[in-house]
Amino acid sequence: MSKPNPQILSRCWENENDLTVINLNNILNIPHELLEELMEALEENVYVRELSLVNTGLTDKVAYALAKVDFNQ
């Protein structure tokens, strides 16, 4: 089973301009707290334009946080 790269979250918070795509597809058992924090970081990030979370066991709480992210800012 794959695990998400631990640097993704810090790079997202740091608003790195070369981080434009985040693909976490098919990574099971990602801690919900990590996903929630990622959604918070994405609210402030201006470079990420694509986020893939297929088959990750997304919860309603995380999905709600994702709905607030504006990828067109």
N, C-alpha and C positions, 0 to 999 in steps of 0.2 A: 504494500500500500504506500502511495506517495504521501509526502507531507508538503505543506506550502513552504516556500522559501521564507525564512524568518526575516529577511531583509526587505521583503515587499512592504510590510507595514511601516517600517521606519522610512523607507524611500518615499512612500506615499505621504507621510507626515511632513517630510522634508521638501515636498513639492519638486522633486527632481524632474527636470524637463525632458529627460530621455525615457521616463517611465510613462508611456502612453497606452499600453495594453497590459491588463492583468488577466491571466488565464489560470483559474483554479479548478477547471473541469475535472471531474472524476476523482477528486481528492476527498475521500470519506473521512468522517470524524474530525473535521476541522472544528476546534473549539468555538462555540457560539460567541464567546466573549471576544475572540480574535476577529471574527466576522463583524461583530457589532462595532468594534474599534476601527476596523477597516472602513466601514460605512461612515463613521465620524470623520476619519481622515479624508475620505473622498469628498465630503462636503466642502472642505477647504482647498482641495487640490484643483489646480487649473489645467493640468496636462493630461491626466488619464482620460481617454476618450472611449475606451472599450473595456468592459468587465465581463468575464465569462464565469458562470457558477453552475454549470450543468452537472447534475448528479452529485451534489455536495450535501444534500440533506438540509437545505436552507429552512430555517424556521420562520414562522409568521413574523416574529419580532424583527429578525434580520431583514426579511423582505420589506417590511414597513420602513425600516431605516434606509434601505436601498431606494425605495420609491421617492425619498426626499432628495436624493443626489441629483444634481443638475450637471450632466455631462457636456452641456453646451455653453458653459460659462466662459 
